[in-house]
Amino acid sequence: MTLPASPHTATDAENLTAALAQLDRIQGLFGRAEGKASFLMAVDLALLGSVAVSFPVPAPVSPAGISGVIAASLLGFSLINLYASFYPHLRNPKPSILYFADIAALGSDTYRRQLRGTSSADLADDALCQVWRNAEILDKKFKRSRSAFLLIAAALPFWLATLALATARSSSIPGLG
């Protein structure tokens, strides 16, 4: 996507302001991704727990056992996607005066000295690199949450079959009676 050329070339200060505003907007989306993943984690664990309670241990090769293994496998893969969403790889492609891990690696005095010695143009460039990197991480978070959701959806028929067969086998709802 290419934006139309502007008759006005932005100053370093305008570029820095725009870059920091964009970084702030991108970082604001992380809460949405984390919220979705947290909800999916709760659903995933609840479904997995009910499969564990209703699993026919004496007859693992029965229809209930097979559907339970399939449901648990799909839910397990969903959990792996959610884990990857919660803990993405945060490697930074280049040293940054704005990236939290790079800041933490510096001493307080060194950080303040480096920040004060950085030009507006360099800060804007660094902020734009952080916008790109944060967007890349956010994209992976949303994609992994979507994969987790689809895996949960695929597990639902097997989960229902496991519960229905366990209920039919014991004449009571597993875990309640």
N, C-alpha and C positions, 0 to 999 in steps of 0.2 A: 504494500500500500504506500503510495507516494502522495504526499501532500502538495497542494499547489504552491508555487513559489510566491513568497511574500515580498512586497516592495520595501518592507522595513526589515533590516537585519537586527536581531535582538542583541542587546548589550550582554556582557558577561554577567552582570547582576540580574538581568531579566532571565537569562538562561538558567542561572542558579536557582532563582525563585521558582521557575517553572519545573525544573528537575526535582527540587525538594517537594513541591506540591504533588507531583506525580508519584514520587516515592511514598509520600504519606497516603495517597489514595490506594496504591497497590498494597501497602502494609495493612490498611483497613480491611481488606478482603480476607486476610488470614483468619480472622475470627469466624467468618462464615464457613470457611473450609473446616476449621477445627470443630465448630459446632455440629456440622453434618457428620463428620467422622465420629464424634463422641456419641451422637444418637445412634448411629449405625453399630458402634461397638456395643452399646447396651442391648440393642435388638439381637445382635449376633450372639452375645454371651447368654441371653435368655433362651434363645432357640437351642443353642448348644447344650445348655443345662437341661432343658426338657428332653432332648434326645438322650442324654446320658441317663436320666432317671427312667426313661421308658425303654432303654435298650434291653433286648432279651439275652442276658448273659448266658443262660443255659443253651440257647439255640441261636448262635450268631449267624448261621447260614440260612435261617428262616427268612421269609419275606420281610418281616419287621426288622430283622438284623441287617439285611442287605440295604433296605431303604434307610435305616439308621446310619450305616457306614457311609452311604452316598451323601446324606444330609450333613453329617459331621465333616466329611471331606470338603464339601463345598463351603461350609461355614468356616472351616479351618483356613481355606485359601482366602476367604473374605477377611479373616482376622490378619492374615499376612499383609494383605493390601492396606488394611487400616493401620497396622504397625508402621508400614512404609510411609503412610500419609502423615502420621504423627512425628516420625523421626526421619525427615528427608536428609539427603547428603547436602551439607552446607558448605562444601569447599568453595572458596572464593577464587575466581580465575586470576585475579591480580590483587596485590596488596591495596588496601583501602583505608582511608581516614574516617570512613563512615560505617564500615562493617563491624558489627559488635565484637566478633572474635579477634579481629585485628586490633581493635581499640583495647580490648582486655589484655592482649599480649604486650602492649606498651605500658610503660610506667605513666603515672599521671602527668608528671612534668614533661616527659617526652611527647605524650599525646597533645598536650596544650601547645607545646612549641611547634610541633608539626602542623597542627590545625591553623595556628596563627600565621605560619609561613607559607600556607597554600593559597594560591591565587583563586579568584572567583571562577575563572575559566577552568582551572584544574578541579575545583570543588564541584562545579557543574558536571564536568566529565565523569568524575567519580560517582556523583549522584545518579547520573544516567546509567552507568554500569550497574549500580545497585538496583535501579528500577528494572533493568533487563534481568538480572540474576533473581530478584524477588519474583518477577513475573514467571520465570522458568520454574522456580520452586512451587509457586502457587498453581501453575498449570498441572504439575505432577500431582499435587495434593488433590485437586478436583478430579483428575482422571483416576487416581487410585480409589477415591471415595466412590466414584461412579462404578468402578469395577467391583468394589465390595458390595454395593447395592445390587448389582446384577447377579452376583454370586448368591447373595441372600435370597433374591427372588427365585433363582434356579433351585435353591435348597428347599423352598417352601412346600412343593408337592411331596417331596420325600419326607420332610418333617411331619407333614399332616398324615402321611401314610404310616409312619412310625408310630405316631400317637394313636391313630385309629386302630391299628393292629394290636398295640399294647392294651388299649382299652377293651377291645373285643376279647383278647386273651385273658385278661384278669377281671373283666366285668366291672372295672372301676377306673377312674381317671388316674394315670400314673402320677405318683407323688402326692396324691390327695386322699387316697383311700386304700 
